[in-house]
Amino acid sequence: MKLSLYQVDAFASNPFEGNPAAVIPLDTWLEDDLLQKIAEENNLSETAFFVQHKEGFQLRWFTPMEEVDLCGHATLAAAHVLFTHLGYALDQVCFLTRSGSLYVRKTSQGYAMDFPATKIDVIGAPEALLKGLGNCEPREVRAGFDYVVILENEAAVKTLVPDFSAWHSLDKRGVVVTAKGDKVDFVSRCFFPKLRVNEDPVTGSAHCELAPFWARELDKTELTGVQLSARTGTVECQVVHERVVLCGQVADYLTAEISL
């Protein structure tokens, strides 16, 4: 069996920026354990698989460790492959996912994704979470599908050196640290050691948690977020009621064929 594989950099205007993702179109679904083995072999933070459906495309995302409920950058990557490489003719594509229907449309600046907003509530910080932060003192700790740690300033986000071993026991997907930006609305870093992704370069799904929070904090609905990973990435966000529109570009890196 031969499968096409596209590796692209999402939330990037050039290769080697943003967050790499593998995208594999399928005619029909393969067994789950085979999908997981392919994702592990790719060894990227996410591998996206999709199958055409009468209402759009069924889309699933796998880290090297397990399937996840939501992934922004791999959704962006999948849309790019459809529009750019597979001749998808419409201006908007609908993906049917574990997180409901997700829509991606072409824009003059790249692509815009329409995702559900995620509320993050104030919580008492688990001891393991604080241990992983070391000497970094959080201003506030909240939780959605990740623990979200609000720090005092951009410098604290940039210089944080986590103890990943402390976070393997946490009951959330990962840890997101954030602060008001010096030159943009907010900055962040995202860590998912449980998924064998210690630090994710650019995380669209985390901005479904971050954008609504910072929209309330800054009293504005259009925001620019920068993820301060080694590769960095910029995510333009718009909060519309219970939805978040995330905008970004995609750069091609690799087209290949898998032999199974």
JOTAFEN-V143111 format. One record per residue. N is the residue number from 1. SS is DSSP state (H for helix, E for strand, - for the rest). Layout:
N;SS + N;SS
This chain:
1;- + 2;E + 3;E + 4;E + 5;E + 6;E + 7;E + 8;E + 9;E + 10;E + 11;- + 12;- + 13;- + 14;- + 15;- + 16;- + 17;- + 18;- + 19;E + 20;E + 21;E + 22;E + 23;E + 24;E + 25;E + 26;E + 27;- + 28;- + 29;- + 30;- + 31;- + 32;H + 33;H + 34;H + 35;H + 36;H + 37;H + 38;H + 39;H + 40;H + 41;H + 42;H + 43;- + 44;- + 45;- + 46;- + 47;E + 48;E + 49;E + 50;E + 51;E + 52;E + 53;E + 54;- + 55;- + 56;E + 57;E + 58;E + 59;E + 60;E + 61;E + 62;E + 63;- + 64;- + 65;- + 66;- + 67;E + 68;E + 69;- + 70;- + 71;- + 72;H + 73;H + 74;H + 75;H + 76;H + 77;H + 78;H + 79;H + 80;H + 81;H + 82;H + 83;H + 84;H + 85;H + 86;- + 87;- + 88;- + 89;- + 90;- + 91;- + 92;E + 93;E + 94;E + 95;E + 96;E + 97;E + 98;- + 99;- + 100;E + 101;E + 102;E + 103;E + 104;E + 105;E + 106;E + 107;E + 108;- + 109;- + 110;E + 111;E + 112;E + 113;E + 114;E + 115;E + 116;E + 117;- + 118;- + 119;- + 120;- + 121;E + 122;E + 123;- + 124;- + 125;- + 126;- + 127;H + 128;H + 129;H + 130;H + 131;H + 132;H + 133;H + 134;- + 135;- + 136;- + 137;- + 138;- + 139;- + 140;E + 141;E + 142;E + 143;E + 144;- + 145;- + 146;- + 147;E + 148;E + 149;E + 150;E + 151;- + 152;- + 153;- + 154;H + 155;H + 156;H + 157;H + 158;H + 159;H + 160;- + 161;- + 162;- + 163;- + 164;H + 165;H + 166;H + 167;H + 168;- + 169;- + 170;- + 171;- + 172;- + 173;- + 174;- + 175;E + 176;E + 177;E + 178;E + 179;E + 180;E + 181;- + 182;- + 183;- + 184;- + 185;- + 186;E + 187;E + 188;E + 189;E + 190;E + 191;E + 192;E + 193;H + 194;H + 195;H + 196;- + 197;E + 198;E + 199;E + 200;E + 201;- + 202;- + 203;- + 204;H + 205;H + 206;H + 207;H + 208;H + 209;H + 210;H + 211;H + 212;H + 213;H + 214;H + 215;H + 216;H + 217;H + 218;H + 219;- + 220;- + 221;- + 222;E + 223;E + 224;E + 225;E + 226;E + 227;E + 228;- + 229;- + 230;- + 231;- + 232;- + 233;E + 234;E + 235;E + 236;E + 237;E + 238;E + 239;E + 240;E + 241;- + 242;- + 243;E + 244;E + 245;E + 246;E + 247;E + 248;E + 249;- + 250;E + 251;E + 252;E + 253;E + 254;E + 255;E + 256;E + 257;E + 258;E + 259;E + 260;-
